[in-house]
Amino acid sequence: MFANGLVALDRLDLDVRPGEFVSLLGPSGCGKSTALRIIAGLSVPSSGRVAWGEGGAATAGPRRIGFVFQEPTLMPWATVAANVRLPLKLAGLAPDAPARVDAALARVGLDGFAQSYPRELSGGMKMRASIARALVTEPGLLLMDEPFAALDEITRFRLNNDLLTLWQALRKTVVFVTHSVFESVYLSQRIVVMTPRPAASSPSSPSRRRIHATNGSAPRPTTPATAGWSPRRSRARSPRGSVENGRGRTGGVALHHTKADAI
């Protein structure tokens, strides 16, 4: 808790189904990154709890979560392969590390850059390496905190396409933080629009809306135009889902009445 008593989240209530792609959309400082850090176990909520799976376990267990931060956070003195290998080394999975690293790099299109150093990569390639590092332990849940926000529009759109292809192939559960309405609609099955700080998701917050996917077999990707999104109405209606007032419901991982007193 900060000395000034700043509250980042209040009454956050969110469930995510296994294999679902969910985006958290909202203004800067509304607590999106805080929610991701609480899910990852990097921050402890002031109240409330995080539950995993049908049994409602309090922790995710080893190697269940992959985290892609806003910056690539690569070690500049290490090769791409060494950076991607780091989670395996920390988890004591060194024996089969080379094969896992090669597979992760191939998934993100960096199989020819294993021995390169971060200084030799473009911004988009660095982020690909960061995604490979998050995937190398084969996590069930991938948390992504505005990973493409600092990239130019062309590179960002290309990586959006690549991420969508990757998700469709691996069917990982993804919770994706973004400021971009276009990006959230393009990538996601469901969008949780968070209120300004302190962010809330209880039924007592009438300004909170969500896009709930009702037809998972509909064509992907989608754009704001094809989804029927209008800046004037700030509502979306599409073959995949509709905007509703209310409370997010899903499974896999859940935040129940969560409150956080610091960003």
N, C-alpha and C positions, 0 to 999 in steps of 0.2 A: 504494500500500500504506500502511495506517495504521501508526503507530509500534508499536502493540500487536500487529501481525501478524494482524489479524482476517481470516478467510477467509469470503467470502460464498457462493461456489460452489465445488464440487469434483466433478470427473468428470461434469459436465453433458453429456449426449449426447442431442440432440433434432433430429429432422427434421420439416419442415412442408411438406406438398404445396401446390402452387399452388391457390388457391381454397378452401382449407380454413379452418375457424374452430376455432382451438385456444385453450383457456383454460389458464393456469398458476394453479393453486390451491394455497394453502399459508398457513401462519401468518405473522404479521408478522416481518420480518427474515430470512426464509429465502432471499432472493436473487432473488425474482421480478422486481423492478424492475431489478436489476443485469443479469439475463439480457436484458431488453428493451433496456437501454442498450447492451449489447454487440452485439446484433443491429443496432441503429441506428447503430453506429459512434461513439456518444457516450462509451463506455468501452472500454478495451483490456484483454483478458483477460491474466492473468499467464502462462497457457499455453493450448494448444489453438488452435482456429481456427473461423472462421465461413465457410461455403462457400455460394455462390449458384448456383442453377440446375444443369443437368446438367453444365456444364463445371467447376463448383466454383470459380468466381471468388471472389476474396478480398473484393471490395467490391460493393455493391449497384448502383452507378452513380447518376448524377444523377436526382433526382425519382422514385426507385423506392420510397421509404419515406415514409409519413405517420405522425406521432407525435401521439397525444392523451395529454396529461399528466394527473396527478391533479387539478390545478387548471386552470381555463380559460386562465390566463396571457394574458389579452387586454390590449392597450395601452389604458389608461383614457382617454387623450387622443384616441384615434382612433375613427372610426365602425366599425360592424360590418363594412361593406364594406372599409374600409381594413385592418382586422385580417385578414380573409380573404385580401386581396390580397397580404399581405406575402410569403408564399413565392414567389409569381410574380415579385414585384419583385426578390427576392434571387436568383432563378434567371434573371433577364433576360428574362422572358416577358411584358413589359408590353403589347405590342401587342394581344393578345387577352384581356387581363386582365378587362375588364368583363363579357364574355360568360361567362367561366369562373367569375367570382365570383357572377354571377346564378344560374348553373346549380348551383353548390355550395350556395348559400343555399336554393334551391328544394328541393334534395334533403333538407335537414334541416328544412324547414318555416319558414324565416326569410325568405322572399322579400319580406315586407312590412316588414322591419326593417333594411334595408341602411344607412339613414342614422341609425339609432339609435346611442347610445353605451352602453358596457357598464354604466354606472350605471343605465341605464333598463331593463335586462333582469333577469329572474329567474335564479336559479341554473341551472335547467334550460335556459333559453335561452342563457345564457353557454356552457354545455357544448355545445349544438348549434352555436354559432358556432365553438367550438374544433374540433369534428368537421368542419365545413365547411372550415375552414382546412387541416386535414390532407388533405382530399379534393381540394382545388382544383387540385393539380398532377397529379391522376389517378394516384396511386401504385399499384403492384402489391401492396404490402404495407402493411397498416395495423396499427400497434402501439398498444395502448390500455392505459394503466397505471391501473387502478382509476378510470376516468373518472366513475363514478356513485356512488362511495363516500360523498361528502359530501352527497348529495341526500336529501330525504325519500323515504319508501317509495313513495308514489304516483307522484311524479315519476320515481323510479328505474325503476319497473316500466313506465311509459309509454315512457321512453327505451330500455329493453331491447327493447320491442316495435318501436320505430322503427328501432333498430340492426339487428335481425333482418330487418326488411323491406328495409332498405337493403342489407344483405349479400346477401340473396336476389336483389335486382335487379342489383347490380353485380358480385357474385361476386369481391370482393377477397379476398386472403389476409389473415386477421386473427389476430393473437396478442393475447389479452386476459388481463390480470392481474386477479385478484379474490380476495377472502377468502370470498365467498359461495358455498356449495355450490349453493343454489337458482339463483343467477345463472349459474353455470358450466354446470349441467345444462340450464337453459332455453335458453341461447344456443348452446352448443358442439356440434360434431361429435365432438370428442375433448377429454378433460381430462387434463392432466398434473399429478398431485398431488406436490408437492415436499416433501422432508423438511425438518425444521428445519435452521437454519444449522449447518455449510455444506451447502447443498442439493446433492444428488447424484442422478444418474439412470443410473448404471451397473448392470449386473446384480448387482454385489456389494453393492448396497443393497437388502436384502430388504423394507424397509418401504415402498419406493416402489411405487406402483401407478399405472396409467393406465386411462382409459376410451377404448377404441379403437372408432371408428365403423365398423361393418361393412356398413351399409346406408344409403348417402347419400340414397336416394330415399324414406326413411320420413318420415312427417308431422312437421312442425315447427310450433310450438315444443314442447319437452318440459318437464315439471316433475319434481322429485324423486319425487313421488307416482306419476306415470305411468311414470317410468323404473324404479320399484321400489327407489329408494334408501331405506335405513333407517339412522338414526343409530346403531342398535345394531350393525348388521353393517358399516357403512361400505363397503358394496359396492353396485354397481348392475348390474341386468340389464334390458335393454330391447330393443325391436325394432331399435334403431339400433346397439347395441354392448354391450360387457361390460367389466367391470374385470378387468385382468390384471396379474400381476407381470411385470416385465421392462423392456425398453428401448423408448423411443418411436421409431417408424420412420415416416418420411414423405418429402417431397422439397421442392423450391423453395428453402428456406433451411435450413441445418443447422449446429448447434453440435456440434463434435466434441471430447470430453474436455476441456471448457472449465473453467478455474479462474479465479476472481477473488478478489483479496486485499483488496477494499474494497467497501463497499456504495455 
